[in-house]
Each structure stands twice: as C-alpha cells, then as structure tokens.
Amino acid sequence: MTTRKEVYDAIDSEREYQDGIWGHSLSGDRPATELQPGGTRTVDEFSLYIIGYANDLMVNGSHFANEKDKLDIVRKIAGLGVACMEQHGAPHR
C-alpha cells in the first residue's frame, strides 16, 4: 500500500510538471495577457482534458498490461482535478 502522503506527493510532482509545461500559456498555445494570466483554463477546458485522459486510461486498461502506464495517467487526471480546483475553488463535501 502507498500512504496518502506519498499519493499527494506524487500529485504535487504532477502539478509542478503541469505548471512548468502549461503555466505560462493559455489553451491553444495562446500567449498570456494581463487580463488572462498564463495557465488559466475554464472548468470546461479542464473537463475536456480529464475526459481525454480518462479515454486514454480506458484504452490502456482494455489493451495493455503495463500497470505503471495506467497509474501515470491516473496521476495526470488527479493533477488536472487539483489544478481545476486551484483555479476555480475547492468545495468540501
């Protein structure tokens, strides 16, 4: 078993990676502006990214045995969820 702290550390590493790759641009590689700072995405955009990676996970799960590849996709999805809540709020259950 992996501890919750180890899981959150993995998600934090994914968020650092995501910010390094996309943190200075808008979707479609549009340049950031003063009114639209880099890295911002709408909830709809995050939803589409998450669905895209969920589809990748479905294909991997139905065609391939490599568990690490599947867990890499799960980490990406978790990071996207965190990024979305960082930008748009994190309502508690």
C-alpha positions in Angstrom: 0.0 0.0 0.0 1.0 3.6 -0.6 0.4 6.2 2.1 -1.8 9.2 1.4 1.2 11.4 1.9 3.0 9.5 -0.9 0.0 9.9 -3.1 -0.3 13.6 -2.5 3.5 14.0 -3.1 3.0 12.3 -6.5 0.1 14.6 -7.4 2.2 17.6 -6.3 5.0 16.4 -8.6 2.5 16.2 -11.4 1.2 19.7 -10.7 4.8 21.1 -10.8 5.2 19.4 -14.1 1.9 20.7 -15.5 2.7 24.3 -14.4 6.2 24.0 -16.0 4.6 22.9 -19.3 1.4 24.9 -19.4 1.7 27.5 -16.7 2.7 30.4 -19.0 0.2 30.0 -21.8 -3.5 29.7 -22.4 -5.1 26.8 -24.2 -4.3 26.5 -27.8 -0.8 27.9 -27.0 -2.3 31.4 -27.0 0.0 33.9 -25.2 -1.0 35.0 -21.7 -2.1 38.6 -21.2 -2.5 40.8 -18.2 -6.3 40.1 -18.3 -5.8 36.4 -18.8 -2.7 35.2 -16.9 -0.9 32.1 -18.1 -2.0 28.7 -17.0 -5.7 29.7 -16.6 -8.3 27.3 -18.0 -12.0 27.2 -17.7 -13.8 24.4 -15.8 -15.0 23.2 -19.3 -11.4 23.0 -20.6 -10.3 21.0 -17.5 -13.3 18.8 -18.0 -12.3 18.1 -21.6 -8.7 17.3 -20.6 -9.8 15.0 -17.8 -12.2 13.1 -20.3 -9.4 12.9 -22.8 -7.0 11.3 -20.3 -9.9 9.1 -19.0 -10.3 7.8 -22.6 -6.5 7.1 -22.7 -6.9 5.2 -19.4 -9.8 3.2 -20.9 -7.7 2.2 -24.0 -4.7 1.3 -21.8 -6.9 -0.7 -19.5 -8.6 -2.6 -22.3 -5.5 -3.3 -24.4 -2.3 -3.2 -22.3 -1.0 -4.8 -19.2 1.5 -2.2 -18.1 0.2 -1.0 -14.7 2.8 1.8 -14.4 1.5 3.4 -17.6 -2.1 3.3 -16.3 -1.0 4.8 -13.0 0.8 7.6 -14.8 -2.5 8.5 -16.5 -4.3 8.3 -13.1 -1.7 10.7 -11.7 -2.3 13.1 -14.6 -6.0 13.1 -14.1 -5.6 13.7 -10.3 -3.3 16.6 -11.1 -5.8 18.1 -13.5 -8.5 17.9 -10.9 -6.3 19.7 -8.4 -5.4 22.4 -11.0 -9.0 22.9 -11.7 -9.9 23.4 -8.0 -6.9 25.7 -7.5 -8.2 28.0 -10.2 -12.0 27.7 -9.6 -12.5 26.7 -6.0 -12.5 23.5 -3.9 -15.9 22.9 -2.4 -15.9 20.5 0.5 -18.3 17.5 0.6 
